[in-house]
């Protein structure tokens, strides 16, 4: 019962290889950088260099299940104004006590305008 013909082994190997290639062949689309953002294309002031410390107002949110980028909410996610920090940006928050750390901008919100970030927290009672 366990023995299969050489032909069946070849067919199984080919089908498995094709499935692996189809599953593993995922195209990643780069998000536009801040400089390429259409909302900032006519800004006359130069954009800050990467890693330049900037001041933002930080708030927190705990509601929702899915971010603007389609990812389920979890710790380490923040929302921002996409014209300032586009989706996919990685930021380091300091001077926020227990919430200091690295966050990925994967969400937006109608109330998040300008230099504001909204950090996702698991519990609304924190």
RAWOBEL-V716307 format. One record per residue. N is the residue number from 0. PHI is phi in radians with two decimals (* if undefined). OMEGA is omega in whole degrees, 0 to 359 (NA if undefined). D_FIRST is the distance of its C-alpha to the first C-alpha in whole Angstrom. Layout:
BEGIN
n:phi:omega:d_first
N:PHI:OMEGA:D_FIRST
N:PHI:OMEGA:D_FIRST
END
This chain:
BEGIN
n:phi:omega:d_first
0:*:182:0
1:-1.36:182:4
2:-1.37:175:6
3:-2.12:184:8
4:-1.24:179:11
5:-1.05:179:14
6:-1.08:178:16
7:-1.13:178:13
8:-1.13:179:14
9:-1.11:180:18
10:-1.06:179:18
11:-1.08:180:16
12:-1.12:180:19
13:-1.16:180:22
14:-1.08:179:21
15:-1.09:179:21
16:-1.09:179:24
17:-1.09:179:26
18:-1.10:179:25
19:-1.10:179:26
20:-1.12:180:29
21:-1.13:180:30
22:-1.25:184:30
23:-1.42:183:32
24:-1.52:181:35
25:-1.85:178:37
26:-1.56:176:41
27:-1.70:179:43
28:-1.79:178:47
29:-1.21:174:50
30:-1.33:180:52
31:-1.13:177:56
32:-1.38:180:58
33:-1.01:182:61
34:-1.15:181:63
35:-1.59:183:61
36:-1.11:181:61
37:-1.04:181:63
38:-1.15:182:65
39:-1.91:186:67
40:-1.16:180:67
41:-1.93:178:71
42:-1.31:184:72
43:-1.50:179:75
44:-1.48:181:74
45:-1.19:177:72
46:-1.30:179:68
47:-1.17:176:68
48:-1.19:174:66
49:-0.99:180:63
50:1.24:175:63
51:-1.39:179:66
52:-1.12:178:67
53:-2.24:178:68
54:-1.61:176:69
55:-2.30:170:67
56:-1.54:182:68
57:-1.95:173:65
58:-2.22:180:64
59:-2.33:175:60
60:-2.36:183:58
61:-2.35:183:56
62:-1.72:176:55
63:1.84:180:52
64:-2.16:183:48
65:-2.30:179:48
66:-1.44:178:50
67:-1.03:181:52
68:-1.42:179:49
69:1.66:180:46
70:-1.51:175:45
71:-1.17:181:45
72:-1.14:178:48
73:-2.92:178:48
74:-1.03:179:50
75:1.62:180:51
76:-1.90:176:52
77:-2.39:176:55
78:-1.92:178:57
79:-2.65:171:60
80:-1.33:185:62
81:-1.11:177:60
82:-1.37:178:63
83:-1.77:178:64
84:-2.18:182:60
85:-1.19:177:57
86:-0.94:181:54
87:1.72:178:52
88:-1.16:176:55
89:-1.95:183:55
90:-2.17:174:58
91:-2.00:181:59
92:-1.77:175:61
93:-2.30:182:64
94:1.15:178:66
95:-2.08:177:64
96:1.08:182:64
97:-1.10:184:61
98:-1.75:174:59
99:-1.07:176:60
100:2.57:179:57
101:-1.62:178:55
102:-2.35:175:54
103:-1.90:179:52
104:-1.36:180:54
105:-2.22:184:52
106:-2.47:175:54
107:-2.33:177:57
108:-2.83:182:60
109:-1.11:181:63
110:-1.52:182:65
111:-1.62:183:64
112:-2.22:178:66
113:1.24:183:68
114:-1.48:175:67
115:-2.26:169:65
116:-2.25:180:62
117:-2.19:185:60
118:-1.56:177:58
119:-1.33:173:55
120:-2.15:185:55
121:-1.20:185:52
122:-1.88:177:55
123:-1.27:182:58
124:-1.70:179:60
125:-1.31:NA:60
END
